[in-house]
Amino acid sequence: MPEIFINGQAVQADDNQTVMQAALAHGFFIPYFCWHPHLSVHGNCRICTVEVEGDGGGWLDIACNMPVAKGMRILTDSDKVRARRKQTMQFITLNHPVDCGICDKAGECTLQDYHVAYNGSPSTSRDPKVQSTKFFPLSQRIILDNERCILCTRCVRFTREVSKSNALGVRNRGDHSLIRPTEDRSFDADEYSDNVIDLCPVGALLSRRFHYKARVWYLKPTPSVCPGCERGCSIDLWHRRPEWKLSALDARQNNRIDRVTPRENPAVNGPWMCNKGRDLAATFERARADQPLLKGRPVDSTAAIANARQLIGDARHPVALVSSWGSNEELASFKQALGGRFECFVKADVAAAPGETLADAILIRPDKNPNTAGARALFGAAPPRFAADTDLVLVWGEGTNFGDLPPRAKVIFLNAWLQPENGHADVFFPISVQTERAGHYTNFEGVESAFAPCFAKADTVADAEALFAALAVGPESGA
Amino acid sequence: MTRPPYRRKQYWNEPEMGWYERAYLFEILRGLAITGGVFLRNMGKWMTGRKGALTTYYPEETRADYAAGNRGKHVLTQRPDGSPQCVACNMCATVCPAKVIEIDAAFDPDDPAHPKYPSRFEIDYSRCVFCGLCVEACPEDAIRMVKEVPNLPSLDRHGMWLGKDELLTWHPLSDVAKPYPGAPARDKSRGPA
């Protein structure tokens, strides 16, 4: 445990730490572009330069690649360091086009922030800026603006060290260096490629999905959990801030998931997530069911609840197929209200799509439902099976073929989406989706993660948790 | 405690009224005659197709004498090829204190110098406070305010939004800042615009 001094303050550092790690761990900020806590040290951007006090007036060196040594005295904000940082920023922005007005990164761009904090003056160069490729298609999902790129090579190191696809490299030298796909690999095959968009400290790597969709300060992140597989990665759902609600343009923009980014959670996903999770908007933008039905006939929710209570009360052998997309709160509510009345099985709402990666060594898991573990903890892991005398089936969630249900059994169906099965059920309830309620999912390792609501649900749509309590049939009604 | 009785304040320019003024009715009738005379004269002019009073008959008529610096309605300036100068950076929409500007951006891969352009640009004049901050915030000199006022009257608030088509109709004969494209040749077959 060497003791070092940062800005004159004694700090206990770990033996194998760098000055950067020790400083950040103790609340001293040192700026960085190419360094990243989860990638190897490359040391090419030089913005993390700090002053080491020593004989002969000290010297300047980069904090990210400097191991701590006993008694080291570091200055992170001396005059020398400030001057060097300003020169470094001048150099990094030498060929940067400064087209922040049309850059999707503007507002959350490290280069912008550092320019304001450490440079603040226009370029002193008289030479024309190097022109380079704009909007180079790196893959089906990502475009690259080479003029904005500062060649920190975070993306290259990500494909080599984290996603292991080795799909990116640097071509040419000096001013003419270009990030390009390697010849024998395809960046499309990288299941984690979109993480380089977040990694990029400038606006060089751009998501096609988010391109020119909104300026980032109009958006707000809501913490959520990815329902794409049983890993349950912690994510942020970015949607328009209520104070920036649009009234003349398409109103759907106000209730739209504009982008999905990972929320760092060391217990589950670290700082990464897969491409499937980035496309969650497509899952939640499907047409919604918003009308309770009795055999396809629209009714109000009180009539539907009365009918369902009647069916539940009269049934001799009711079976429930419990959703693996229900939150722990909803599952507990079901267990408490109806668990004693029904024979319960956990069903898989969603099966892997054809061609989808089933599992890999990083994050992706074979079960494509978020809360199978939470549901099985309450209702057991037995696969659904129907006894001969089953006369009522409660199906909660999508993905059940009604042809597989016992033909003479009545069906109570709870679903969020507009699907043809809705009209075939004896009683149908529209229920809310994950973006409209708060709750928890338990992932396959038993880690619970919370999600928060970001949109309001329609009035005719029921919250499953409240619905189960309303459906609970007491002993007096003949259960 | 009793207050002293109220006494009307005496002014230095108290009118000196004789019995004729004190009689009230004659002077009232004289006043009515002046007002009625002006009214009848204006109505006579109006009925014979001339203009009487100085009033501007808004919205049928707009004043021609707005000051040069009047912050009237917004216009979007154009590049020499007639495309909007706006790059849809949303600076005006962000700085707007009334939040009346809404812009939809689109990507034009065929124009590498101007890849981002507004596919829709809407201003709500029912809420605009005409402060001119949008003009100051614009990095591209794309939005300006001209002295003419927008055509505000409408039967509902939705009619008070001005869109991109309307904002791009500004075609000055010349511009101090840049060469300016002329108005597009009007299609004669369609009749007057």
Interface residues (C-beta under 8 A of the other chain):
Chain A: G101 I102 K134 F135 H211 Y212 K213 R215 W217 Y218 E243 W244 L246 S247 A248 L249 D250
Chain B: V87 A88 C89 N90 M91 T94 K99 E102 D104 A105 A106 F107 P109 P112 P115 K116 R120 E122 D124 P139 E140 W161
